[in-house]
Amino acid sequence: RWAGAARPTPEKVKAFVAEHDLSTIEDPEERKRIIGELATLLNGLEPSEVRELEENAERDPRRDFFRDLSPEEQFYFLERRVGRAFQQMMQSFNEMEREERKKIVERSLKRMQEERGGPGRLEEADPEIADKITQAGLKAYYEDANAETKLDLAPLLEEMQRSMSMMRGK
């Protein structure tokens, strides 16, 4: 029972975000601590719970939180959220041949669509995302993206990490 109470839930994520309004916090260390805690909470959710958070909330609480982050804080959040291998994965991806990058992005988007039963917010906002990431490279796409798109990129980055790991395992 205690372990269940400590386990993150979508409700706990919503409550955490509501209790930690970053627009009122100026101390950089405190902001970083809160950003790290939210990433840890989100990392503890099952993929279905993350989708529930995205789909069932009148407003996804992570979006307002993410908008209050500086570009450096956004990168820190995504690094913590997606994993420490985030930067290495972006570099490895960018070093691949264009066709190989395209396969990974398309496979990852397809798997995400199958899990969700249709396109996600990222594909709806940018139907040409696979081509853009393939052409520009992941790092360039990420750097040019707005805060909303960066937040939506996290699940795609996780899926791309899985795809790249599977490719290396072959």
Disulfide bonds with the S-S distance in Angstrom:
none
